[in-house]
């Protein structure tokens, strides 16, 4: 290995080899999924054994690197990412499209859920109405339809309904790409690799992220595009190059073409653009002012048609408002608007988890309890899962959430060593998504609205603060700092290990 490659490994910088390895990370799993499905080796018990063996092999490789003296934080992060991908791919392989899914609907041409949407797109046309899930933009279904037809072409299949797992694979690949670009974001922010480890342990094995990776819906893909938008926003903030702003535009445009709440990321990108525009105006350099005006114009020309053509189409055809969200009836069993404000937001049954570790969608009302439960189990129950693991992981999750809130407050108010861009970029993403989640639950008081899947982008941003705190506390002299850093590290490892046991 030459000196440049060694230096890149030590600093966490990406080389062409990282790009190749990154591509392999999310291409080979898809090929493996197709092989296992076609050979009918997707039985849950068998896949879980394969997952365990793969994780053990990964651990042995890490031990070998440590024995050779070449194990470091860079290697640790890479191995955690790969382990997260193994769990995602394995879960997706043994999980059917109708298992622990959301709004999939019936599997015939009358369906108006995600299955029905895919049916229309794969048959060459957009949905004929905006009913139920048909109000969503179509990019996820277009990508899924193209992927299904491609796999059918190579395998000689004729019934597309036997290839729904390919659509699930789209979600899985998107979730894997999120891990890869999260590392790129943290590297671009120049966050020390050792500090990154805790954030990746949390995010790679977060149950809600794993569940999303196995679903036939648009959640995972929109999060991927939002993460890409964040990455290219950071790159443009550093370079101010046309190529980066074009990438921002397509990322946001495609996020909106996947799910309209993808537009939320513009509240992160927009202030950065305004900052650079004002800075150039103040510099009074006409060439630079002209350049940024052209860049912003190109951005608008790309993002608005990409992001708004389908909502405008639905507005014209169905009089659908641009900010439309499908609203359930107040007679729905998941309606919580008749519960008191205290029951929904304050009263928290702390010892409730041991007796009922899974969501009771018809009777549960508390939003924060839903965050804890759906963050590790979704809205579902698991017949074969250990009862002890089912409720104990929720208490660990609760402690992790409380510690994360503490880490956010501490970092923002106390930690003066951290770079302002590192601090405020993560905080703004977390705060924006958290505020959106709260507003969403106020506007739509249904138990399904409180699902953790509406916090998927907030989660990695929050996890970064746990890493920030551990990195800060580990350098301090006091016993409180030292023990709290150790506690946080153990908490992260316990959460990750319990999540692996949950799905493997």
N, C-alpha and C positions, 0 to 999 in steps of 0.2 A: 504494500500500500504506500503510495507516495505521500509527501509531506502535506500537500494541499488537502487530500482526502482525510488524513489524520486530523488536520486542523478543523476541517468541517465537522467531523464527528465530535470533537471535543467541545466545540462552541455551539453545536446544535444547528449549524447552518445547513441548508439543503443543497444537495448536489444532484446531478443528472441521475445518479444511481438511486437516490431517494425517490425521484420521480418514477423511475421504472419500478422500484419496489412498491411504491404507493399504488400504481396501476395494478400490479399483480395482486395486491392485497384485496382489491374489490372486484377483480375479474375472475381469479381462480375460485373464490367461494361460490360465485354464481355457476360456474361450470360444475363445481362439486355438487351443488344443489340439483342441477339438471340431471346429473348422473345418478344421484341417490334416488331421485323421484322416478326416473325411467326404469331403474333396476329394482324399484319397490323396497329400498333399504331405508325408508324414512320412518320406520316404527319408532315411537318415542323412546322406548327402553334402549333400543340399539343405538339410536342417535346420541342419547345421553352418555352411553359408554364411550362412544367415539369422541364426544366433547371432553370427557374426563381424561381420556388418554392424550388428546391433543394438548390440554392444559398441563398435564403432567410432563409431557415432552417439552413444552415451552419452559416449564420450571427447571427441568433438567438442563436445558440449554443455558438458561441463566446461571445455574450452578456451575456449569462447565466454564462459562465466561469468567465467573468469579474465581474459579480455581486457577485459570490462566492469567488472572490479574487484569483482564480487559473488561470487566463489568463496571459500568458507571451509570450515571443518571440518564445519559442519552439512551443507552441500551435499555435501561429500566422502562423508560417512557415508551419506547418502541414495542417492548414485550407486552406492556399493559394494553396498548392499543390493539395489538394482534390478539391478545386474550379476549378483549372486548368484542372483537370481530368474530372470534370463534363462538362465543356465547350467542351473539346475535344470529349468526348463520345457523347454528345448531337449533336454536329455538324456532327460527323460521321454517327449517326443514320439517320438524315434527309437528308443526302447528298448521291446521287447515285454515282456509280463508274464512270459514264461518266460525272458527274457534276463537273466542276472546276478541272478536272484532267489534267494530262500531258502525252502525248504520249500513251494513252490507245489503240488507233487504232480501227479498225473495230471489231465487235463481231461475227466473223465467222472464220473458219479454215484457211482462207487465210491471216488473220491479222498478222502483224509483229510488233505490238505494245505490250504493257504489257498484254492485253487480249489474244493476240495470243500466247505469251510466256507461259502464265498460261494454255492455252488450250493444248499445247504440253506436258508440265510437268504433268498436271493432267491425261493425257492419257499415261503417263509412258515413255516418251522419251524427250530428249533435242531438242532444235530447230534445224531444218535441215540446217540453214544458219546463217550468222552473220549480216543479214540485219536489219536495223533500230534498234529496241531495243533488238534484239537477240544477240548483241555483249556483253551485260551485263552478268556477272556471275549469277548463277541460285538460290542462297539460298532463296531469298525472295519468289520466285515462288514455291520452294519446301516446305517451311514452310506454305505458303498459301494453296497449294494443300493438304497437310496433314491435315490442320485445316478444310478445306472445307469437305474433306472425313469423318473426325471425326464427324462434325456436321450433315452431311447427314446420317451417321450411326445411330445417336441418334434420329434424327427427321424422319427417314424413307423416306427422299427425294431421287429423282432419277435424277433430272436435275441440274447439278452442276452450270449452269449459273444463277440459281435463288439464289445462295449463294455467289455472289461476295462480299456481305457486310462482309463476314467472312475474305476475303483478306484485305478489308479496316480495319477490326478490328485488323489485325496483325499490320498495321501501327499505329493504335490508341494505342494499348498496348505498342508498342515500344516507342511512344512519352510519355506515362505515366511513363514508366521505366526511361526515360531520366530525368524526374523531380525527381524521387526517388533517382537516383544515383547522380544527381547534389547536392542534399542535403548531401549525403554521402561524396562526394568529399569535399564540403565546411566544413563539420564536421571534416574530416581527416586533412584538412589544419588548423584546430583549429580557424576557422573564427567565431567570436562572433555571436550568433543567432540573436541578434538585427540588426547587420550589414547585415545579410543574407536577411532580409525581402525585401529590395528594389529589389535585384537581382531576387527574386522569383516572386514579383509582375510583373516585366517586362517579365520574361521568361514564367511564367505560362499562361499569357494572350497575349503573342505576336501573332498577327494574322497569321503571316507566319508559326509559329509552329502549330497553330490550323488547318490551311488549310492542312498542310502536314499530320496531324493525320487522315485525312479523305480520303486519296488518295489510289488508287490501283497502287502503284509503290514502288520502293525500297529506296526512300529518307529517310523515317523515320527510317527504320530498320538499315541502315548503320550508321546513326547518333547515334543510340542506342549503337551499337557495338563500335563506336569510344569513346563514353562516358565511356563505360565499360572499354575499354583499358586505358583511362586516370585514372580511379579510381584504377585499379589494378596496374598501373605503380606507382601511388602514394603510394599504400600499399607496393609494392616491394621496393620502395625507402626507406621506413621506416623499413621494416622487412628483406629484402634480402632472403626471403624464396622461396623454389622451388615451392610451391603451388601457390604463387602469380605470378611467372613468367610463369607458365603454363596457368594461367587465362589470362595473357596479350597475350600470343601466340594465344590462341583460339579466343580472342576478335578481335585481328588484322586479324587473318586468316579468321574469319567469316565476318568481315567488308569487306575484299577484295573479299570474295565469294559472297557478296551482291552487291558491286559496287567497281570498281577498285580504285576510289579515296579514298576509305577507307584506302589505304596504306599510305595516308598523315600522319596519326597519328603516323606512325613509326618515323617521324621526331621529334616527341616529346619524344617517348619512347627511341629511339636510343641514344641520348645524355645522358640520365639518365643511361643507361646500360654502355656506355663508361666511364662515370664518376666513377661508382662503380668498373669497371674492372681496371681502372688506379689506383684508390685508393688502391685496394688490391695488385696490382703489387708493388706499392711503399711501402706497409707495409711489403713486402717480407715474407709473411706467406704462405708457400707452400700449406698447407691444404685449406686455404681460396682461394688461386688462383685456385687450382684444383676444388674447389666447384663451383666457378663462371664460370669456363670454361664448366663444366658439365651443369650448368643451362643454359648458352647461347646456348650450343649444343642442349639441349632439346627444347629450344625456337625455334631454327632454324628448327629442325625436325618436329615441329608442324606447324609453321606459313607458311613455304614455300609450302608444299604440299597443305594445305588448301587454301592459297591465290592465287596460280599460276596454279593449275591444269586446270582450265577452259580457261584462256588466252592461255596456252600452247596448249590445245586441239584446240582452234580456230586458233592458229598460224599454226598448222599442217594441219588442214582441209581447212582453208580459207586464209592462208597467212596473218593473221591479226596481226599487230604489238602489242606488249605487252602493249603499252601505247595508244592504239587506242581509239579515240572518234568519234562517228558518226558525220560526217560533212554534214551540209546542203549545198545546191547549192547556188551559189552567185546570182542566179535569184530569190531566195526565197524572199517573201515580208518582212521577218524579217531581211534581210541582211542590216547591217549598215556600212560595210567596205568602201562604197563610200561616207560616211559622213566625214566631216573634223574632225581632232583631237580635235579642239576647241568645235565643236558641241557635240562630244561624251563624252568629259571629263571635259570641262570647262563651256561652256555657259549653264546657269541654269535659266529656266524661273520661277522665284520665285513666281509670282502671277498667275501661270498657273493652279494650282490645283483647284481653285474655278470653273473655266470654264470646265476643263476636269480632273476630279478626278481619272478616270480610265485609264489604259494603252491603248494606240493606237499602237498596235504592228507593224502596217505597216508604221507609220509616226514618232513615238517617236524614238529618237536616243541617248539621254543623259543617261549614265550609272547611275549616282548618282540620277537622277530623277526616274529611274527604281527601285533603291533600296528603295526609299521612297514610291513609289506607290505599288510595288509588296510586300513590307514588310507588308502592311496592307490590300491590296485587291487581291494580286496575279496578274495574267495577265487578270483578268476578271472584268465584270461589274455586278452590283446588282440592279435589277429593283425595288425591294421593300425597298431598304435601303434609309434612309433619306438623301437628298442631302447635307444638312448641316453637318451631321455626316460624310458623304463620304469624303468631302474635309477638314473639320476641323481636323479630326483625322490625316490627312497627315501633316498638319502644326505642330500638337503636336508631330508626329513622327519625323519630321525634327528637331524640337527643342531638342527632346530626343537624336537623333543621334549626333547633335552638342555638347550637354552637355556631352555625353558619350566620344567623342573624347577629350574634355577638361579634363574629369575625368581621362582618360588613361594617358594623358600627365602630369597632375598634380601628379598623384600617382607615376609614374615612376621617375619624376624629383624632386618632392618636398617632398612627404610623406616619411619621414625617420623612422616613427614609425612602419610601416607594416613589417611583416616578409618577408624575401627575397623569400622564397618558395611560399608564398601567392601571392606576386607581380609578380615574373617572370614566374610562371607556367601559370597563366591566360594570361599574356602578350604574351608569346610565342605561345600559342594556337590561340589567336586572330590575332597576326601578321602573323602567318603561313597561316591561312585560308584567311585573307585579301589579302596577297600576291598571294595566289593561285587563288583567285577570279579575281584579276587584270590581272594576266598572262593569265587566261582563256579567259577573254574578249578581250585581245590583240590578242591572237592566233585565237580566233573564234569570229569575229565581227558580232554577231547576237543579236537582241534585246532579244531573249529568254535566251541567255547566261547571261544576266544582271539580271535575276530574283533573288530575295532575297533567294530563296530556296538553292542557292549555298553558302549561308552564315549561314546556320542553326547552325553549331557548333561554329562559331565566335560569334553569338549573346549572348549565356549565358556567354561566357568568357568576352565579353564587359560589360554585365550587372553587373558582379562582381565588375568592377571598379566604377560604379555608387554607389554601396553599400560601397566600400572602401572610396569613397570621403565623402559620407554622414556621415559615422562613424568617419572619421577624423575631418571633419568640425564641427560636433556637439560637439566635445570636446574642440574646440578652443574658445578663449575669444572675438575675434573681431566680430563686427556686420556683416561684409561682409561674414565671415564664417557662422555665425548663420543663416543669411537670405538665403544664397546660399544653405545650407543644407535643409532648409524648402522648398525652391523653388524646389529642386530636389525631395524631398518627394512628394510634390504636383504634380509635373510633372509625376512621376511614377504612382501615384494613378489615375490621369486623363487619362493617356494612358491605364491603365488596365481597368478602368470603361468604356471608349469609346470602347475598344475592346469587352468587355462583351455585350454592347449594339449592337455592330456590328453583333455578332453571336447568341445572345439570343433574 
